[in-house]
Structure formats: C-alpha cells, structure tokens
Amino acid sequence: MRSSLARLCFKQRRKDEDLQHFAPWYSSTKGDGTAPQLNDARYFSFEELKECTDNFSENNKIGADGYGKVYKGYCSNGVVVAIKRIRTLNDRKEIESEIEVSSRVHHKNIVSLVGFCLEQGEMLLVYEYISKGSLRDNLVGKSGTYLDWKKRLQIALDSARALAYLHELATPLIIHRDVKSLNILLDENLNAKVADFVLSKMVSEKEKGHVSSQGRGILAQVEDELVAGTFGYLDPEYFSTGTLSEKSDVYSFGVVMLELLTARGPIIFIPGQDGGNYLIEEVNRAIDENDQEFYGLRDIIDPKIVNQVTNVGLRKFVQLALECLKPSGSDRPSMYEIMKEIDIILQLDGSEQVNNC
C-alpha cells in the first residue's frame, strides 16, 4: 500500500514539475486576459496516449513535420484521434501558441484540438483525426483520391472561409502565418480543414487596424522576430518590412490556389537544373489573354481537370489568385472578399450556392 502511494505521489510530483511552466494556464483566475485560455482542451495522461497508439508504434505513424511525428490513436471510448509527439520542448513558445490558438478557435473548416499532454519530459498534442490527409498529398495522387475541378473550388472556398473566420471573426483575431497545401487537410467527405497553428499570432485590440466596410476588424501588421512561414509561400513583403499581417496569409493562399489548378508545388524543380522556378512566375509567363479557352494555361493546368475548367471560371480563378499574389499587401483583397469571389466562381460553374462563414 505504501509503495503504491509513493508511486502515486512521485507520478503527481513529476506531473506538477512538467506543468510548472504552464501553471498560469491552470491557476490564473484574474480574468484580465493575461493568461492563456484553454477552451474545451482535455488533459491526457502519457500512459493513456501510449496505450491508444500501441506505444507509438510505427504502424500507427501517419505523418511528421519539423516538430515531431504524428500518430493515429484509438481512444478507449472509440474516438479516433491524431497525436503529435513533439520532438523537443526547446520550441516551447511555438508549442504554447499551438495549444492556445487551437483551443480558442471553433469552426467547421478548422482542425479541432482535442487535448494535450505534458508529462515525463514529453509534449503531445491531440487533434481530431482527418482521414484523407493533406491537400498536397491528394493533389499529387498519394491518397488515391480524385479531385475534380468543382471539388477543388469547394476546397478553396472551405479554406478561405476558415481564414476569413480567423482574420475577422475569431476572438482575438488570428494570423495563421503558415498557410500551405500541407496544412489544409481533407476529411472523409473531402471537406477542407485548416491545421497547424504553431506559427500563428493572436492580435490584441491595440494591434488591430481600422474597420472594413463589412464592419469586421482588419489586422494591423505585427512585428515578428523570427521568420515565420514556408519557402515558396512566404510573403515577399516580409523581406523588406520584417512584418507579417493578415495579407501575408492572403499571399500564401494565392499560392495554394495555383496549386489547386496545376497540382504543382510552389517551386517547380527541373531535372538537370540547379534550383527551381516559382509556380507564380510560370503561370504569369504562360497567360495569354487572347486564348479564349484556356487563358494560355493548358500546358500548366493539371491534366486530370484540364477538360473540366470553364473559360469564365478559369479566368476569374486565376485573376483572383494573382490579386492575392500582388507584391504589396495593401493591394491584395481580404480573405472575406476572396471567399465571396470563389463562391461566385462556383456558381458560375453550375455549383449550388454555398453558405458564407
């Protein structure tokens, strides 16, 4: 009995030590907004997550990123989850951001954080399981799923709806800062969900800019001490200003739009050639205003959908993408405006009208 009690006390003391850095998340009752708020994020024990992944078996590994491996987990209540096992706690600031932001946002097109674990020197994040994987994998054929043109437009709309929510309706407002096709996941019905908030930035009331004509807050630029984003998607304005804003997300989304059309990555690598060409440059060079059928892009459009695109829808989609990719952030549309335009393109292509965010 004593040994059992001792083990229990040791386990609790270890847990308390692991959670020491995160103490404000549990103990703050000031309600002054200084401590993170974890909404609906459950605390899991390390043993519980070991059990539901079969001790983090490689058979249950479903992915990996710069922060660690991701495993499919089977909870005792039958719920299937995705568990990210963080490789190191040296990036604690980013992990805190991931937990706090993910626990605050609730939207059908955003991956939900189920909970987290911080025990035995381990950090694990538990998310809802999204069965079809990333948009990038689906575009290149890794999943075996076929995405026709209308479905790609719907995926663009779903993703735009999520980002518009983050920029204009979330409390506080949020800049994602790493929008890319690998961070857009597809569920069993091919609905898109935006994921990965490690690099996200919550914007306080003091950092907000003016209010748009729709009555929604527009984020001011926020200074950033570290490069945030992924090569090929990163706002070129960042290199001259050292700041990222909601319009940086817009730029990255413009790259994703071109990926949806071409199924090519943001950087096109040519065999035997050093480096690669930007997808944006390839599209700009190919555009032919006089080509009434394919806008000069027949050889760039994904062959799987080349006979599905309509002239009007194609032009509008490409023109909207290029608006997102303008060098100056102030010249780019908002995600709310982009969402509305993609909705119109869907209707032009004969799709049923979809709801706004």
C-alpha positions as semicolon CSV with decimal commas, in nm:
position;residue;x (nm);y (nm);z (nm)
1;M;0,000;0,000;0,000
2;R;0,283;0,238;0,093
3;S;0,471;0,162;-0,228
4;S;0,159;0,228;-0,434
5;L;0,106;0,557;-0,254
6;A;0,470;0,651;-0,306
7;R;0,447;0,579;-0,678
8;L;0,130;0,785;-0,699
9;C;0,296;1,077;-0,514
10;F;0,606;1,055;-0,736
11;K;0,392;1,047;-1,051
12;Q;0,194;1,351;-0,933
13;R;0,514;1,540;-0,839
14;R;0,663;1,465;-1,185
15;K;0,344;1,585;-1,349
16;D;0,349;1,904;-1,139
17;E;0,710;1,971;-1,239
18;D;0,632;1,916;-1,606
19;L;0,337;2,154;-1,582
20;Q;0,525;2,423;-1,389
21;H;0,590;2,636;-1,696
22;F;0,222;2,613;-1,788
23;A;0,098;2,697;-1,438
24;P;-0,071;3,025;-1,542
25;W;-0,293;2,823;-1,776
26;Y;-0,441;2,641;-1,479
27;S;-0,412;2,875;-1,182
28;S;-0,495;3,219;-1,318
29;T;-0,830;3,343;-1,202
30;K;-0,768;3,712;-1,259
31;G;-0,973;3,712;-1,577
32;D;-0,766;4,001;-1,710
33;G;-0,668;3,825;-2,033
34;T;-0,302;3,789;-1,933
35;A;-0,310;3,409;-1,909
36;P;-0,394;3,177;-2,198
37;Q;-0,745;3,035;-2,203
38;L;-0,781;2,667;-2,286
39;N;-1,132;2,612;-2,410
40;D;-1,252;2,251;-2,432
41;A;-0,896;2,112;-2,445
42;R;-0,870;1,798;-2,231
43;Y;-0,559;1,692;-2,042
44;F;-0,443;1,338;-2,134
45;S;-0,201;1,126;-1,934
46;F;0,110;1,000;-2,111
47;E;0,019;0,640;-2,032
48;E;-0,322;0,693;-2,190
49;L;-0,169;0,816;-2,515
50;K;0,090;0,536;-2,516
51;E;-0,191;0,284;-2,491
52;C;-0,405;0,431;-2,769
53;T;-0,107;0,439;-3,011
54;D;0,024;0,093;-2,916
55;N;0,330;0,256;-2,758
56;F;0,372;0,493;-3,055
57;S;0,406;0,207;-3,298
58;E;0,544;0,291;-3,643
59;N;0,237;0,112;-3,779
60;N;0,029;0,397;-3,639
61;K;0,254;0,675;-3,771
62;I;0,062;0,887;-4,022
63;G;0,294;1,181;-4,074
64;A;0,574;1,405;-3,949
65;D;0,679;1,768;-3,956
66;G;0,958;1,982;-3,818
67;Y;0,821;1,948;-3,465
68;G;0,771;1,573;-3,445
69;K;0,585;1,265;-3,560
70;V;0,206;1,227;-3,586
71;Y;0,031;0,904;-3,487
72;K;-0,319;0,769;-3,530
73;G;-0,466;0,689;-3,191
74;Y;-0,766;0,482;-3,081
75;C;-0,914;0,613;-2,757
76;S;-1,090;0,384;-2,511
77;N;-1,425;0,549;-2,594
78;G;-1,384;0,458;-2,961
79;V;-1,286;0,806;-3,081
80;V;-1,003;0,815;-3,335
81;V;-0,752;1,099;-3,291
82;A;-0,426;1,226;-3,439
83;I;-0,146;1,266;-3,183
84;K;0,157;1,485;-3,249
85;R;0,453;1,382;-3,036
86;I;0,676;1,688;-3,009
87;R;1,041;1,608;-3,069
88;T;1,180;1,870;-2,830
89;L;1,048;2,127;-2,585
90;N;1,311;2,380;-2,692
91;D;1,043;2,536;-2,913
92;R;0,815;2,583;-2,614
93;K;0,690;2,923;-2,727
94;E;0,562;2,779;-3,055
95;I;0,400;2,483;-2,878
96;E;0,224;2,717;-2,635
97;S;0,092;2,912;-2,932
98;E;-0,033;2,593;-3,096
99;I;-0,221;2,486;-2,782
100;E;-0,368;2,824;-2,700
101;V;-0,474;2,921;-3,051
102;S;-0,612;2,578;-3,138
103;S;-0,814;2,565;-2,816
104;R;-0,973;2,903;-2,891
105;V;-1,091;2,850;-3,249
106;H;-1,409;2,659;-3,323
107;H;-1,505;2,637;-3,689
108;K;-1,613;2,353;-3,915
109;N;-1,322;2,422;-4,152
110;I;-1,053;2,427;-3,883
111;V;-0,899;2,115;-3,728
112;S;-1,006;2,087;-3,362
113;L;-0,763;2,043;-3,075
114;V;-0,897;1,765;-2,853
115;G;-0,634;1,795;-2,580
116;F;-0,268;1,774;-2,482
117;C;-0,023;1,603;-2,251
118;L;0,289;1,728;-2,073
119;E;0,444;1,450;-1,866
120;Q;0,774;1,264;-1,829
121;G;0,954;1,524;-2,039
122;E;0,710;1,464;-2,325
123;M;0,479;1,707;-2,504
124;L;0,190;1,570;-2,708
125;L;-0,095;1,745;-2,888
126;V;-0,417;1,555;-2,960
127;Y;-0,634;1,656;-3,257
128;E;-0,943;1,528;-3,431
129;Y;-0,842;1,270;-3,689
130;I;-0,878;1,386;-4,052
131;S;-0,889;1,073;-4,266
132;K;-0,786;1,186;-4,616
133;G;-0,464;1,365;-4,525
134;S;-0,323;1,685;-4,667
135;L;-0,438;1,868;-4,978
136;R;-0,083;1,837;-5,115
137;D;-0,088;1,458;-5,088
138;N;-0,428;1,445;-5,255
139;L;-0,318;1,669;-5,541
140;V;-0,012;1,458;-5,619
141;G;-0,205;1,132;-5,603
142;K;-0,063;0,985;-5,281
143;S;-0,408;0,928;-5,133
144;G;-0,566;0,775;-5,441
145;T;-0,848;1,031;-5,418
146;Y;-0,965;1,205;-5,734
147;L;-1,034;1,577;-5,701
148;D;-1,233;1,720;-5,991
149;W;-1,239;2,094;-6,067
150;K;-1,557;2,171;-5,873
151;K;-1,430;1,985;-5,569
152;R;-1,109;2,188;-5,585
153;L;-1,312;2,507;-5,595
154;Q;-1,505;2,386;-5,291
155;I;-1,179;2,311;-5,111
156;A;-1,060;2,664;-5,192
157;L;-1,386;2,802;-5,054
158;D;-1,367;2,592;-4,736
159;S;-1,010;2,709;-4,673
160;A;-1,093;3,072;-4,747
161;R;-1,388;3,052;-4,510
162;A;-1,160;2,927;-4,230
163;L;-0,904;3,203;-4,285
164;A;-1,173;3,470;-4,307
165;Y;-1,301;3,349;-3,971
166;L;-0,951;3,372;-3,817
167;H;-0,891;3,721;-3,960
168;E;-1,226;3,880;-3,895
169;L;-1,445;3,684;-3,653
170;A;-1,221;3,497;-3,406
171;T;-1,163;3,643;-3,061
172;P;-0,889;3,755;-3,056
173;L;-0,817;3,780;-3,426
174;I;-0,553;3,541;-3,558
175;I;-0,291;3,544;-3,834
176;H;-0,209;3,186;-3,934
177;R;0,138;3,262;-4,082
178;D;0,194;2,920;-4,240
179;V;-0,084;2,872;-4,494
180;K;0,013;2,596;-4,740
181;S;-0,135;2,286;-4,901
182;L;0,030;2,063;-4,638
183;N;-0,163;2,249;-4,367
184;I;-0,500;2,201;-4,535
185;L;-0,647;1,861;-4,453
186;L;-0,939;1,677;-4,616
187;D;-1,192;1,469;-4,425
188;E;-1,378;1,162;-4,548
189;N;-1,622;1,385;-4,742
190;L;-1,334;1,591;-4,886
191;N;-1,426;1,894;-4,679
192;A;-1,118;2,110;-4,617
193;K;-0,992;2,196;-4,269
194;V;-0,705;2,435;-4,194
195;A;-0,449;2,294;-3,949
196;D;-0,120;2,370;-3,768
197;F;-0,115;2,686;-3,558
198;V;0,243;2,657;-3,434
199;L;0,343;2,984;-3,604
200;S;0,012;3,164;-3,556
201;K;-0,015;3,508;-3,400
202;M;-0,308;3,629;-3,190
203;V;-0,370;4,001;-3,232
204;S;-0,471;4,217;-2,938
205;E;-0,714;4,505;-2,951
206;K;-0,423;4,751;-2,957
207;E;-0,278;4,582;-3,266
208;K;-0,595;4,599;-3,472
209;G;-0,619;4,843;-3,759
210;H;-0,922;5,020;-3,899
211;V;-1,261;4,860;-3,954
212;S;-1,363;4,749;-4,302
213;S;-1,687;4,837;-4,479
214;Q;-1,828;4,498;-4,370
215;G;-1,778;4,603;-4,008
216;R;-1,501;4,348;-3,949
217;G;-1,168;4,432;-3,789
218;I;-0,867;4,435;-4,022
219;L;-0,541;4,334;-3,858
220;A;-0,253;4,575;-3,839
221;Q;0,092;4,450;-3,932
222;V;0,262;4,272;-3,645
223;E;0,638;4,277;-3,597
224;D;0,796;3,933;-3,586
225;E;1,139;3,848;-3,453
226;L;1,168;3,513;-3,638
227;V;1,098;3,406;-3,993
228;A;0,752;3,252;-3,992
229;G;0,627;3,061;-4,291
230;T;0,743;2,820;-4,558
231;F;0,968;2,890;-4,854
232;G;0,759;2,933;-5,168
233;Y;0,458;3,061;-4,972
234;L;0,621;3,343;-4,777
235;D;0,501;3,698;-4,842
236;P;0,782;3,881;-5,030
237;E;0,690;4,196;-4,838
238;Y;0,826;4,028;-4,526
239;F;1,182;4,057;-4,653
240;S;1,157;4,434;-4,693
241;T;0,943;4,520;-4,389
242;G;1,020;4,241;-4,140
243;T;0,649;4,220;-4,061
244;L;0,366;3,980;-4,131
245;S;-0,002;4,066;-4,147
246;E;-0,329;3,904;-4,243
247;K;-0,236;3,995;-4,602
248;S;0,061;3,759;-4,569
249;D;-0,191;3,476;-4,524
250;V;-0,365;3,608;-4,836
251;Y;-0,042;3,582;-5,035
252;S;0,015;3,223;-4,921
253;F;-0,345;3,137;-5,007
254;G;-0,288;3,269;-5,360
255;V;-0,008;3,012;-5,398
256;V;-0,245;2,739;-5,276
257;M;-0,499;2,847;-5,539
258;L;-0,241;2,795;-5,813
259;E;-0,157;2,455;-5,664
260;L;-0,524;2,358;-5,687
261;L;-0,524;2,448;-6,054
262;T;-0,193;2,290;-6,153
263;A;-0,127;2,018;-5,890
264;R;0,231;2,152;-5,884
265;G;0,421;2,268;-5,578
266;P;0,514;2,633;-5,519
267;I;0,864;2,564;-5,652
268;I;0,898;2,369;-5,978
269;F;1,225;2,179;-5,992
270;I;1,352;2,086;-6,338
271;P;1,579;1,780;-6,374
272;G;1,939;1,877;-6,453
273;Q;1,882;2,237;-6,348
274;D;2,005;2,397;-6,028
275;G;1,731;2,543;-5,815
276;G;1,380;2,577;-5,949
277;N;1,119;2,814;-6,087
278;Y;0,840;2,970;-5,886
279;L;0,495;2,845;-5,984
280;I;0,376;3,207;-5,980
281;E;0,632;3,303;-6,244
282;E;0,542;3,002;-6,460
283;V;0,174;3,098;-6,456
284;N;0,244;3,465;-6,528
285;R;0,466;3,377;-6,824
286;A;0,208;3,139;-6,972
287;I;-0,100;3,364;-6,953
288;D;-0,237;3,455;-7,296
289;E;-0,530;3,699;-7,292
290;N;-0,617;3,601;-7,649
291;D;-0,664;3,233;-7,564
292;Q;-1,040;3,222;-7,514
293;E;-1,044;2,861;-7,393
294;F;-0,753;2,806;-7,155
295;Y;-0,613;3,156;-7,093
296;G;-0,277;3,028;-7,219
297;L;-0,254;2,779;-6,933
298;R;-0,345;2,449;-7,098
299;D;0,005;2,305;-7,050
300;I;0,017;2,410;-6,684
301;I;-0,331;2,303;-6,570
302;D;-0,342;1,961;-6,403
303;P;-0,421;1,716;-6,689
304;K;-0,680;1,545;-6,468
305;I;-0,903;1,855;-6,478
306;V;-0,799;2,032;-6,799
307;N;-1,121;1,936;-6,977
308;Q;-1,340;2,041;-6,682
309;V;-1,247;2,404;-6,636
310;T;-1,473;2,663;-6,797
311;N;-1,335;2,972;-6,967
312;V;-1,511;3,220;-6,738
313;G;-1,444;3,029;-6,417
314;L;-1,080;2,966;-6,507
315;R;-1,008;3,331;-6,584
316;K;-1,176;3,456;-6,270
317;F;-0,998;3,199;-6,055
318;V;-0,652;3,279;-6,195
319;Q;-0,711;3,653;-6,181
320;L;-0,821;3,623;-5,817
321;A;-0,511;3,418;-5,734
322;L;-0,290;3,683;-5,893
323;E;-0,469;3,954;-5,694
324;C;-0,372;3,762;-5,380
325;L;-0,011;3,749;-5,504
326;K;0,040;4,121;-5,562
327;P;0,374;4,246;-5,422
328;S;0,213;4,499;-5,189
329;G;-0,015;4,365;-4,917
330;S;-0,235;4,674;-4,933
331;D;-0,324;4,583;-5,293
332;R;-0,441;4,233;-5,203
333;P;-0,805;4,150;-5,123
334;S;-0,916;4,036;-4,779
335;M;-0,996;3,670;-4,713
336;Y;-1,361;3,769;-4,679
337;E;-1,356;3,920;-5,030
338;I;-1,173;3,615;-5,164
339;M;-1,431;3,384;-5,009
340;K;-1,713;3,574;-5,179
341;E;-1,538;3,565;-5,517
342;I;-1,474;3,190;-5,501
343;D;-1,841;3,140;-5,413
344;I;-1,933;3,331;-5,731
345;I;-1,697;3,117;-5,940
346;L;-1,859;2,803;-5,801
347;Q;-2,200;2,935;-5,901
348;L;-2,076;3,025;-6,248
349;D;-1,957;2,668;-6,286
350;G;-2,305;2,539;-6,204
351;S;-2,250;2,457;-5,838
352;E;-2,518;2,507;-5,580
353;Q;-2,485;2,822;-5,375
354;V;-2,291;2,767;-5,055
355;N;-2,320;2,939;-4,720
356;N;-2,085;3,209;-4,602
357;C;-1,887;3,180;-4,282
